[in-house]
Amino acid sequence: MGYKFPRLAARAIIVEAGRLLLVNAYPGGTSDLWCAPGGGIEAGSSIPDNLTREVHEETGLTISIGGLLGINEFHDPESGYHQVDLFFRAAITDGTLTPDWKDPENVVTQRRFFTESQLENLRFKPDILPHLAFGPVSEALYDPFEAIVR
């Protein structure tokens, strides 16, 4: 099967007290794979606005967005699915993780903070997550969403 146009997504690297926030985005707990919170970019809205919305939907947290930390892409040759994830540093500005929070889309079933050493016994993607969260800080520049100049 041929590849489709890549899906663009944004994800938040949120580290608090030496712990990284991850979510399990498999309805019904069908997988033990964890990832950074975030999701698909909707056209007509900035990447930070999309990421803020997605993180709130998945965790109930309000965040501020920092710099771009990394890019990951993955694909499924069988289905033609291709996604590009943009990882941004983010900080919680309001809210706490509560056990009664429900993702309105019913995709995220768990959300937890993990230390770097706990990641050693956890299945997660992408493989660069520990470096993005706990490695040396280096951020790319982001030129904010702006209208085209004619």
Secondary structure, DSSP 8 states (H G I E B T S, - for coil): ------EEEEEEEEEETTEEEEEE--GGG----BB-SEEE--TTS-HHHHHHHHHHHHHS-EEEEEEEEEEEEEEETTTTEEEEEEEEEEEEEE----TT---TTS---EEEEEEHHHHTTS-BSSTTHHHHHHS----B----------
